[in-house]
Amino acid sequence: MSHTHNDHNTQHFYEGDQSKLYSGVMNPHFGHDITAPDSKKQVGRIWKVFWILLVVTIVEVILGMFFSHHLPEGLVAFFFLTLTLLKAAYIVSVFMHLGDERRNFLITVLIPLVLFIWFIIAFLADGDFWLHMNSTSPTRDVAAIVSIK
Amino acid sequence: MAQATATTADSKLWGGGRSPFNVSYGKMMMWFFLLSDTFTFGAFLISYGTNRFFSAVWPDPNKVFKAFPMMGHMSLPLLFVSIMTFILIMSSVTMVLAVHAGHYGDRKGVIKWLLFTIVGGICFLSCQAWEWTHLHSEGAWWGSFTDFSAPASSIEHFFRAKAISNPAFAAGAGMQATHDFYNFFFTITGFHGAHVASGVVLLIIALVNSVNGTYDRRGHYEMVEKIGLYWHFVDLVWVFVFTCFYLL
Protein backbone atom coordinates (compact mmCIF):
# COMPACT_ATOMS: atom_id res chain seq x y z
CA MET A 1 0.00 0.00 0.00
CA SER A 2 1.23 3.43 -0.82
CA HIS A 3 1.14 6.22 1.67
CA THR A 4 -0.80 8.58 -0.53
CA HIS A 5 -3.93 7.74 1.40
CA ASN A 6 -4.48 8.44 5.02
CA ASP A 7 -3.92 5.24 6.95
CA HIS A 8 -5.97 6.29 9.92
CA ASN A 9 -9.32 4.65 10.15
CA THR A 10 -11.64 7.56 9.41
CA GLN A 11 -14.46 5.55 7.91
CA HIS A 12 -16.55 5.82 11.07
CA PHE A 13 -16.62 9.59 10.65
CA TYR A 14 -18.60 9.21 7.48
CA GLU A 15 -20.86 6.40 8.55
CA GLY A 16 -21.89 7.63 11.93
CA ASP A 17 -22.38 11.00 13.49
CA GLN A 18 -21.39 13.58 10.90
CA SER A 19 -20.94 16.16 13.62
CA LYS A 20 -17.83 14.31 14.82
CA LEU A 21 -16.12 15.95 11.87
CA TYR A 22 -16.72 19.31 13.48
CA SER A 23 -13.47 21.15 13.54
CA GLY A 24 -14.63 24.69 13.05
CA VAL A 25 -12.18 27.55 13.32
CA MET A 26 -13.55 28.47 16.73
CA ASN A 27 -13.62 24.96 18.17
CA PRO A 28 -10.24 25.16 19.97
CA HIS A 29 -11.87 27.54 22.45
CA PHE A 30 -14.22 24.83 23.70
CA GLY A 31 -14.12 24.55 27.49
CA HIS A 32 -11.93 27.65 27.81
CA ASP A 33 -12.87 30.52 30.08
CA ILE A 34 -15.33 32.83 28.37
CA THR A 35 -14.16 35.76 30.51
CA ALA A 36 -10.59 35.40 29.17
CA PRO A 37 -9.12 38.34 27.20
CA ASP A 38 -9.36 36.68 23.76
CA SER A 39 -13.06 36.05 24.32
CA LYS A 40 -13.62 39.62 25.48
CA LYS A 41 -11.83 40.89 22.40
CA GLN A 42 -14.17 38.87 20.19
CA VAL A 43 -17.25 40.14 22.06
CA GLY A 44 -15.92 43.67 21.69
CA ARG A 45 -15.67 43.17 17.94
CA ILE A 46 -19.28 41.95 17.81
CA TRP A 47 -20.55 45.06 19.62
CA LYS A 48 -18.43 47.32 17.44
CA VAL A 49 -20.13 45.85 14.37
CA PHE A 50 -23.50 46.33 16.05
CA TRP A 51 -22.80 50.07 16.46
CA ILE A 52 -21.63 50.34 12.85
CA LEU A 53 -24.83 48.64 11.61
CA LEU A 54 -26.96 50.85 13.83
CA VAL A 55 -25.30 54.09 12.71
CA VAL A 56 -25.46 53.11 9.03
CA THR A 57 -29.17 52.26 9.38
CA ILE A 58 -29.89 55.59 11.11
CA VAL A 59 -28.03 57.42 8.32
CA GLU A 60 -30.12 55.52 5.75
CA VAL A 61 -33.38 56.37 7.49
CA ILE A 62 -32.49 60.07 7.83
CA LEU A 63 -31.49 60.13 4.18
CA GLY A 64 -34.76 58.41 3.23
CA MET A 65 -36.94 60.66 5.40
CA PHE A 66 -35.54 64.10 4.65
CA PHE A 67 -33.16 64.14 1.70
CA SER A 68 -34.15 61.51 -0.85
CA HIS A 69 -36.75 63.84 -2.44
CA HIS A 70 -34.30 66.68 -2.93
CA LEU A 71 -31.34 64.84 -4.45
CA PRO A 72 -30.97 63.25 -7.90
CA GLU A 73 -32.51 59.76 -7.91
CA GLY A 74 -29.35 58.08 -9.17
CA LEU A 75 -27.27 59.57 -6.39
CA VAL A 76 -29.77 58.48 -3.72
CA ALA A 77 -29.84 54.94 -5.14
CA PHE A 78 -26.04 54.86 -5.17
CA PHE A 79 -25.87 55.96 -1.49
CA PHE A 80 -28.45 53.42 -0.38
CA LEU A 81 -26.92 50.52 -2.30
CA THR A 82 -23.40 51.31 -1.08
CA LEU A 83 -24.55 51.49 2.54
CA THR A 84 -26.56 48.27 2.10
CA LEU A 85 -23.56 46.40 0.72
CA LEU A 86 -21.44 47.76 3.58
CA LYS A 87 -23.92 46.39 6.12
CA ALA A 88 -24.09 43.06 4.26
CA ALA A 89 -20.29 42.77 4.28
CA TYR A 90 -20.12 43.31 8.06
CA ILE A 91 -22.90 40.78 8.75
CA VAL A 92 -21.34 38.09 6.55
CA SER A 93 -17.76 38.70 7.59
CA VAL A 94 -18.14 39.10 11.37
CA PHE A 95 -21.55 37.76 12.41
CA MET A 96 -21.43 34.76 10.09
CA HIS A 97 -17.67 34.37 10.70
CA LEU A 98 -16.97 34.02 6.99
CA GLY A 99 -14.01 36.35 7.49
CA ASP A 100 -12.60 33.84 9.99
CA GLU A 101 -12.97 30.84 7.69
CA ARG A 102 -10.24 29.59 5.38
CA ARG A 103 -9.79 31.69 2.30
CA ASN A 104 -10.59 28.86 -0.11
CA PHE A 105 -13.95 28.37 1.59
CA LEU A 106 -14.66 32.10 1.46
CA ILE A 107 -13.95 32.15 -2.26
CA THR A 108 -16.10 29.04 -2.85
CA VAL A 109 -19.07 30.77 -1.23
CA LEU A 110 -18.58 34.18 -2.79
CA ILE A 111 -17.75 33.35 -6.42
CA PRO A 112 -21.28 32.21 -7.41
CA LEU A 113 -22.55 35.63 -6.32
CA VAL A 114 -20.75 37.14 -9.31
CA LEU A 115 -23.78 35.94 -11.32
CA PHE A 116 -25.75 38.71 -9.67
CA ILE A 117 -23.83 41.31 -11.66
CA TRP A 118 -25.26 39.89 -14.89
CA PHE A 119 -28.62 39.14 -13.27
CA ILE A 120 -29.22 42.70 -12.08
CA ILE A 121 -27.92 44.52 -15.15
CA ALA A 122 -29.77 42.29 -17.63
CA PHE A 123 -33.15 42.41 -15.93
CA LEU A 124 -33.20 46.07 -14.99
CA ALA A 125 -32.06 47.02 -18.49
CA ASP A 126 -34.86 44.88 -19.86
CA GLY A 127 -37.39 46.64 -17.64
CA ASP A 128 -36.07 50.00 -18.74
CA PHE A 129 -36.32 48.96 -22.39
CA TRP A 130 -39.96 47.97 -21.90
CA LEU A 131 -40.78 51.33 -20.38
CA HIS A 132 -39.10 52.98 -23.37
CA MET A 133 -41.20 50.85 -25.74
CA ASN A 134 -44.38 51.61 -23.80
CA SER A 135 -43.87 55.32 -23.97
CA THR A 136 -42.71 55.56 -27.58
CA SER A 137 -44.65 52.92 -29.52
CA PRO A 138 -48.23 54.03 -30.29
CA THR A 139 -49.63 50.51 -29.87
CA ARG A 140 -47.89 50.12 -26.55
CA ASP A 141 -48.94 53.48 -25.16
CA VAL A 142 -50.91 52.93 -21.95
CA ALA A 143 -53.14 55.91 -22.72
CA ALA A 144 -53.82 54.55 -26.20
CA ILE A 145 -54.73 51.12 -24.85
CA VAL A 146 -57.16 52.61 -22.35
CA SER A 147 -58.79 54.86 -25.00
CA ILE A 148 -59.26 51.86 -27.31
CA LYS A 149 -61.00 50.07 -24.46
CA MET B 1 8.14 5.88 -8.21
CA ALA B 2 8.74 5.54 -4.51
CA GLN B 3 10.27 8.99 -4.59
CA ALA B 4 7.15 10.49 -6.17
CA THR B 5 4.88 8.78 -3.67
CA ALA B 6 6.88 10.11 -0.78
CA THR B 7 6.74 13.63 -2.19
CA THR B 8 2.97 13.43 -2.50
CA ALA B 9 2.57 12.19 1.03
CA ASP B 10 4.78 14.94 2.41
CA SER B 11 3.00 17.74 0.59
CA LYS B 12 0.10 19.58 2.13
CA LEU B 13 -2.37 18.28 -0.42
CA TRP B 14 -5.67 17.21 1.03
CA GLY B 15 -5.57 13.51 1.73
CA GLY B 16 -9.11 12.89 2.94
CA GLY B 17 -10.29 12.12 6.43
CA ARG B 18 -10.88 15.73 7.34
CA SER B 19 -12.63 18.71 5.87
CA PRO B 20 -10.45 20.49 3.28
CA PHE B 21 -12.09 23.76 4.28
CA ASN B 22 -11.83 23.04 8.00
CA VAL B 23 -15.62 23.25 7.94
CA SER B 24 -17.87 20.37 8.91
CA TYR B 25 -20.25 18.80 6.41
CA GLY B 26 -23.33 20.23 8.09
CA LYS B 27 -21.99 23.75 8.27
CA MET B 28 -20.85 23.69 4.66
CA MET B 29 -24.26 22.44 3.54
CA MET B 30 -25.89 25.25 5.51
CA TRP B 31 -23.71 27.73 3.62
CA PHE B 32 -24.66 26.15 0.29
CA PHE B 33 -28.34 26.19 1.23
CA LEU B 34 -28.04 29.86 2.12
CA LEU B 35 -26.31 30.47 -1.21
CA SER B 36 -29.29 28.90 -3.02
CA ASP B 37 -31.66 30.95 -0.87
CA THR B 38 -29.69 34.07 -1.82
CA PHE B 39 -30.58 33.39 -5.43
CA THR B 40 -34.25 32.82 -4.55
CA PHE B 41 -34.47 36.13 -2.73
CA GLY B 42 -32.29 37.76 -5.36
CA ALA B 43 -34.69 36.61 -8.09
CA PHE B 44 -37.63 38.02 -6.13
CA LEU B 45 -36.00 41.40 -5.59
CA ILE B 46 -34.70 41.64 -9.14
CA SER B 47 -38.13 40.85 -10.59
CA TYR B 48 -39.47 43.58 -8.30
CA GLY B 49 -36.83 45.92 -9.71
CA THR B 50 -37.62 44.92 -13.30
CA ASN B 51 -41.31 45.60 -12.73
CA ARG B 52 -40.49 48.93 -11.19
CA PHE B 53 -38.22 49.86 -14.08
CA PHE B 54 -40.91 49.23 -16.66
CA SER B 55 -43.58 51.13 -14.74
CA ALA B 56 -44.00 54.78 -15.63
CA VAL B 57 -44.97 55.57 -12.01
CA TRP B 58 -44.34 53.75 -8.72
CA PRO B 59 -45.73 54.20 -5.18
CA ASP B 60 -43.53 56.26 -2.83
CA PRO B 61 -42.45 54.31 0.28
CA ASN B 62 -42.65 57.46 2.39
CA LYS B 63 -46.36 57.66 1.49
CA VAL B 64 -47.12 53.95 1.82
CA PHE B 65 -45.27 53.17 5.03
CA LYS B 66 -46.08 56.13 7.23
CA ALA B 67 -48.30 54.69 9.96
CA PHE B 68 -47.31 53.87 13.52
CA PRO B 69 -49.33 51.88 16.10
CA MET B 70 -51.55 54.07 18.33
CA MET B 71 -50.63 57.18 16.36
CA GLY B 72 -53.78 57.27 14.23
CA HIS B 73 -53.36 59.11 10.95
CA MET B 74 -50.13 60.89 11.83
CA SER B 75 -47.61 60.70 9.00
CA LEU B 76 -44.47 59.09 10.41
CA PRO B 77 -42.66 57.73 7.38
CA LEU B 78 -40.12 54.93 7.89
CA LEU B 79 -40.31 55.12 11.68
CA PHE B 80 -42.05 51.80 12.26
CA VAL B 81 -39.90 49.87 9.82
CA SER B 82 -36.79 51.41 11.41
CA ILE B 83 -37.83 49.86 14.70
CA MET B 84 -38.38 46.51 12.96
CA THR B 85 -34.91 46.78 11.44
CA PHE B 86 -33.40 47.65 14.81
CA ILE B 87 -35.09 44.62 16.41
CA LEU B 88 -33.65 42.32 13.74
CA ILE B 89 -30.12 43.75 13.99
CA MET B 90 -30.33 43.42 17.77
CA SER B 91 -31.46 39.80 17.50
CA SER B 92 -28.54 39.17 15.16
CA VAL B 93 -26.17 40.47 17.84
CA THR B 94 -27.69 38.27 20.54
CA MET B 95 -27.46 35.32 18.11
CA VAL B 96 -23.76 35.86 17.43
CA LEU B 97 -23.21 36.15 21.19
CA ALA B 98 -24.97 32.78 21.63
CA VAL B 99 -22.67 31.28 18.99
CA HIS B 100 -19.70 32.84 20.78
CA ALA B 101 -20.79 31.36 24.13
CA GLY B 102 -21.17 28.01 22.33
CA HIS B 103 -17.57 28.17 21.11
CA TYR B 104 -16.50 28.36 24.75
CA GLY B 105 -18.97 25.69 25.86
CA ASP B 106 -20.72 28.21 28.10
CA ARG B 107 -24.16 26.61 28.38
CA LYS B 108 -25.73 29.34 30.51
CA GLY B 109 -24.56 32.00 28.08
CA VAL B 110 -25.97 30.08 25.13
CA ILE B 111 -29.35 29.71 26.86
CA LYS B 112 -29.48 33.40 27.80
CA TRP B 113 -28.61 34.72 24.35
CA LEU B 114 -30.83 32.21 22.54
CA LEU B 115 -33.75 33.38 24.69
CA PHE B 116 -33.08 37.02 23.75
CA THR B 117 -32.85 36.03 20.07
CA ILE B 118 -36.17 34.17 20.21
CA VAL B 119 -37.81 37.20 21.86
CA GLY B 120 -36.36 39.43 19.13
CA GLY B 121 -37.66 37.13 16.39
CA ILE B 122 -41.14 37.07 17.90
CA CYS B 123 -41.12 40.88 18.27
CA PHE B 124 -40.18 41.23 14.61
CA LEU B 125 -42.94 38.87 13.51
CA SER B 126 -45.45 40.77 15.65
CA CYS B 127 -44.39 44.05 14.03
CA GLN B 128 -44.80 42.50 10.62
CA ALA B 129 -48.24 41.19 11.55
CA TRP B 130 -49.25 44.70 12.60
CA GLU B 131 -47.92 46.23 9.40
CA TRP B 132 -49.69 43.69 7.22
CA THR B 133 -52.94 44.20 9.14
CA HIS B 134 -52.63 47.95 8.75
CA LEU B 135 -51.99 47.75 4.98
CA HIS B 136 -54.84 45.26 4.64
CA SER B 137 -57.15 47.75 6.37
CA GLU B 138 -56.17 50.25 3.66
CA GLY B 139 -57.38 47.82 1.00
CA ALA B 140 -53.99 46.35 0.10
CA TRP B 141 -53.55 42.62 -0.35
CA TRP B 142 -52.47 40.10 -2.97
CA GLY B 143 -54.50 40.88 -6.07
CA SER B 144 -55.86 44.17 -4.76
CA PHE B 145 -56.21 47.41 -6.77
CA THR B 146 -57.37 45.93 -10.07
CA ASP B 147 -60.31 48.23 -10.88
CA PHE B 148 -59.05 50.54 -13.62
CA SER B 149 -62.32 52.48 -13.61
CA ALA B 150 -61.87 53.40 -9.91
CA PRO B 151 -61.29 57.13 -9.27
CA ALA B 152 -57.65 58.27 -9.00
CA SER B 153 -58.39 59.38 -5.43
CA SER B 154 -58.43 55.70 -4.34
CA ILE B 155 -54.69 55.37 -4.96
CA GLU B 156 -53.36 58.94 -5.08
CA HIS B 157 -52.25 58.86 -1.43
CA PHE B 158 -49.60 56.23 -2.29
CA PHE B 159 -47.80 58.48 -4.80
CA ARG B 160 -45.76 61.64 -4.98
CA ALA B 161 -47.23 64.70 -6.73
CA LYS B 162 -44.73 64.24 -9.56
CA ALA B 163 -46.07 60.74 -10.31
CA ILE B 164 -49.72 61.85 -10.13
CA SER B 165 -49.10 64.60 -12.67
CA ASN B 166 -47.63 62.03 -15.10
CA PRO B 167 -50.27 61.49 -17.85
CA ALA B 168 -49.72 57.72 -17.64
CA PHE B 169 -50.92 57.76 -14.01
CA ALA B 170 -54.61 58.41 -14.71
CA ALA B 171 -54.42 56.28 -17.87
CA GLY B 172 -53.98 53.12 -15.81
CA ALA B 173 -50.28 53.01 -14.92
CA GLY B 174 -51.05 54.22 -11.37
CA MET B 175 -53.50 51.39 -10.70
CA GLN B 176 -51.20 48.82 -12.34
CA ALA B 177 -48.21 49.99 -10.30
CA THR B 178 -50.17 49.92 -7.02
CA HIS B 179 -51.35 46.40 -7.81
CA ASP B 180 -47.84 45.21 -8.68
CA PHE B 181 -46.25 46.97 -5.73
CA TYR B 182 -48.50 45.23 -3.19
CA ASN B 183 -48.21 41.83 -4.85
CA PHE B 184 -44.44 42.06 -4.61
CA PHE B 185 -44.54 43.53 -1.12
CA PHE B 186 -46.69 40.77 0.38
CA THR B 187 -44.89 38.00 -1.49
CA ILE B 188 -41.37 39.09 -0.59
CA THR B 189 -41.95 40.21 3.00
CA GLY B 190 -44.14 37.12 3.41
CA PHE B 191 -41.36 34.84 2.18
CA HIS B 192 -38.93 36.61 4.48
CA GLY B 193 -41.40 36.39 7.39
CA ALA B 194 -41.74 32.64 6.76
CA HIS B 195 -37.95 32.40 7.06
CA VAL B 196 -38.03 34.32 10.36
CA ALA B 197 -40.83 32.07 11.65
CA SER B 198 -38.95 28.87 10.81
CA GLY B 199 -35.83 30.45 12.32
CA VAL B 200 -37.70 30.98 15.58
CA VAL B 201 -38.77 27.31 15.56
CA LEU B 202 -35.15 26.20 14.98
CA LEU B 203 -33.97 28.50 17.78
CA ILE B 204 -36.54 27.02 20.17
CA ILE B 205 -35.28 23.52 19.31
CA ALA B 206 -31.69 24.65 19.94
CA LEU B 207 -32.78 26.20 23.24
CA VAL B 208 -34.46 22.99 24.42
CA ASN B 209 -31.37 20.98 23.44
CA SER B 210 -29.08 23.44 25.25
CA VAL B 211 -31.18 23.28 28.41
CA ASN B 212 -31.16 19.48 28.23
CA GLY B 213 -27.37 19.46 27.87
CA THR B 214 -27.50 17.68 24.50
CA TYR B 215 -24.72 19.83 23.04
CA ASP B 216 -22.52 19.43 26.12
CA ARG B 217 -22.73 15.66 25.73
CA ARG B 218 -21.97 16.02 22.02
CA GLY B 219 -18.90 18.04 22.89
CA HIS B 220 -19.70 21.09 20.76
CA TYR B 221 -22.39 23.66 20.02
CA GLU B 222 -22.14 23.40 16.25
CA MET B 223 -25.91 23.21 15.89
CA VAL B 224 -26.18 26.66 17.47
CA GLU B 225 -23.59 27.89 14.99
CA LYS B 226 -25.51 26.46 12.00
CA ILE B 227 -28.81 27.93 13.15
CA GLY B 228 -26.91 31.16 13.78
CA LEU B 229 -25.79 31.20 10.15
CA TYR B 230 -29.41 30.84 9.08
CA TRP B 231 -30.53 33.59 11.44
CA HIS B 232 -27.88 36.05 10.24
CA PHE B 233 -28.88 35.26 6.69
CA VAL B 234 -32.46 36.20 7.51
CA ASP B 235 -31.15 39.49 8.91
CA LEU B 236 -29.04 39.93 5.79
CA VAL B 237 -32.06 39.46 3.52
CA TRP B 238 -33.95 42.04 5.56
CA VAL B 239 -31.15 44.54 4.93
CA PHE B 240 -31.85 44.20 1.20
CA VAL B 241 -35.65 44.08 1.54
CA PHE B 242 -35.46 47.22 3.68
CA THR B 243 -33.44 49.02 1.01
CA CYS B 244 -35.55 47.87 -1.95
CA PHE B 245 -39.02 48.43 -0.48
CA TYR B 246 -38.63 51.18 2.07
CA LEU B 247 -35.70 53.32 0.97
CA LEU B 248 -35.34 53.30 -2.80
Contacts between the chains, C-beta under 8 A, distances in Angstrom:
chain1	res1	chain2	res2	distance
A	2	B	5	5.0
A	2	B	9	7.9
A	3	B	5	6.3
A	3	B	6	7.4
A	3	B	9	4.4
A	4	B	5	6.1
A	4	B	8	5.2
A	4	B	9	6.0
A	4	B	15	7.2
A	5	B	15	6.6
A	5	B	16	6.7
A	6	B	15	4.8
A	6	B	16	5.4
A	6	B	17	4.3
A	8	B	17	6.2
A	10	B	16	7.1
A	10	B	17	3.9
A	10	B	18	7.7
A	13	B	17	7.3
A	18	B	24	7.0
A	18	B	25	5.0
A	18	B	26	5.9
A	19	B	24	6.6
A	19	B	26	6.5
A	19	B	218	6.4
A	19	B	220	7.1
A	19	B	222	5.8
A	19	B	223	7.8
A	21	B	18	7.3
A	21	B	19	6.1
A	21	B	24	4.8
A	21	B	25	5.9
A	22	B	24	4.4
A	22	B	26	7.9
A	22	B	27	7.8
A	22	B	220	5.2
A	22	B	222	4.7
A	23	B	18	6.7
A	23	B	19	6.5
A	23	B	22	5.9
A	23	B	24	6.7
A	24	B	22	7.3
A	24	B	23	6.7
A	24	B	24	6.6
A	24	B	27	6.6
A	24	B	103	8.0
A	24	B	220	7.9
A	24	B	222	6.6
A	24	B	225	6.7
A	25	B	22	6.3
A	26	B	103	4.0
A	26	B	225	7.8
A	27	B	103	7.1
A	27	B	220	6.4
A	29	B	103	4.7
A	29	B	104	5.2
A	30	B	103	6.7
A	30	B	104	6.9
A	30	B	105	4.9
A	30	B	219	7.3
A	30	B	220	6.2
A	31	B	104	7.4
A	31	B	105	4.9
A	32	B	104	5.6
A	32	B	105	7.9
A	33	B	104	7.4
A	34	B	100	7.9
A	34	B	101	6.4
A	34	B	104	4.1
A	34	B	106	4.5
A	34	B	109	6.3
A	39	B	100	7.3
A	39	B	104	6.1
A	42	B	100	6.1
A	43	B	97	7.0
A	43	B	100	6.4
A	46	B	93	6.4
A	46	B	96	5.3
A	46	B	97	6.4
A	46	B	100	6.9
A	47	B	93	7.3
A	50	B	89	6.9
A	50	B	90	7.7
A	50	B	93	4.7
A	53	B	89	5.1
A	54	B	86	7.2
A	54	B	89	6.6
A	57	B	82	7.1
A	57	B	85	5.7
A	57	B	86	7.1
A	57	B	89	6.9
A	58	B	82	7.9
A	60	B	242	8.0
A	60	B	243	7.6
A	60	B	247	6.0
A	61	B	78	5.4
A	61	B	82	4.9
A	63	B	247	7.7
A	64	B	61	7.5
A	64	B	62	7.1
A	64	B	77	7.7
A	64	B	78	5.5
A	64	B	246	7.0
A	64	B	247	4.7
A	65	B	62	7.2
A	65	B	77	5.9
A	65	B	78	5.5
A	68	B	62	7.8
A	68	B	247	7.5
A	69	B	62	7.8
A	69	B	160	7.6
A	76	B	248	7.7
A	77	B	248	5.9
A	80	B	243	5.4
A	80	B	247	4.9
A	80	B	248	5.8
A	81	B	243	7.0
A	84	B	239	5.8
A	84	B	240	6.3
A	84	B	242	8.0
A	84	B	243	4.4
A	87	B	239	5.1
A	88	B	236	5.8
A	88	B	239	5.8
A	88	B	240	7.3
A	91	B	92	6.8
A	91	B	232	5.7
A	91	B	235	6.2
A	91	B	236	5.0
A	91	B	239	7.0
A	92	B	232	7.7
A	92	B	236	6.8
A	94	B	96	7.6
A	95	B	92	5.8
A	95	B	93	7.9
A	95	B	95	7.6
A	95	B	96	4.7
A	95	B	232	4.6
A	95	B	235	7.6
A	96	B	228	7.7
A	96	B	229	5.6
A	96	B	232	4.8
A	96	B	233	7.4
A	97	B	99	7.8
A	101	B	21	7.0
A	101	B	22	7.4
A	101	B	23	6.5
A	102	B	21	5.5
A	102	B	22	5.4
A	102	B	23	7.7
A	104	B	20	7.5
A	104	B	21	6.3
A	105	B	21	3.9
A	105	B	22	7.5
A	105	B	23	5.7
A	105	B	28	7.7
A	105	B	31	8.0
A	108	B	21	7.3
A	109	B	31	5.5
A	109	B	35	6.3
A	112	B	35	6.0
A	113	B	35	7.8
A	113	B	38	7.0
A	115	B	39	7.7
A	116	B	42	6.0
A	119	B	42	6.6
A	119	B	43	7.8
A	119	B	46	5.8
A	120	B	46	5.9
A	120	B	49	7.4
A	123	B	46	5.0
A	123	B	47	7.2
A	123	B	49	6.8
A	123	B	50	4.5
A	124	B	46	7.5
A	124	B	49	5.5
A	124	B	50	6.2
A	124	B	53	5.2
A	126	B	50	6.2
A	126	B	53	7.9
A	126	B	54	7.9
A	127	B	49	6.9
A	127	B	50	3.9
A	127	B	51	6.8
A	127	B	52	7.1
A	127	B	53	3.0
A	127	B	54	4.1
A	128	B	53	4.9
A	128	B	54	7.2
A	129	B	54	8.0
A	130	B	53	7.7
A	130	B	54	3.8
A	131	B	53	6.3
A	131	B	54	4.6
A	131	B	55	7.1
A	131	B	56	6.5
A	134	B	54	7.0
A	134	B	56	7.0
A	135	B	56	6.7
A	135	B	168	7.5
A	142	B	56	7.0
A	142	B	168	5.1
A	142	B	171	4.8
A	142	B	172	5.3
A	142	B	173	5.2
A	142	B	176	8.0
A	143	B	167	6.3
A	143	B	168	6.7
A	143	B	171	4.0
A	143	B	172	8.0
A	145	B	172	7.3
A	146	B	148	7.3
A	146	B	171	5.0
A	146	B	172	5.1
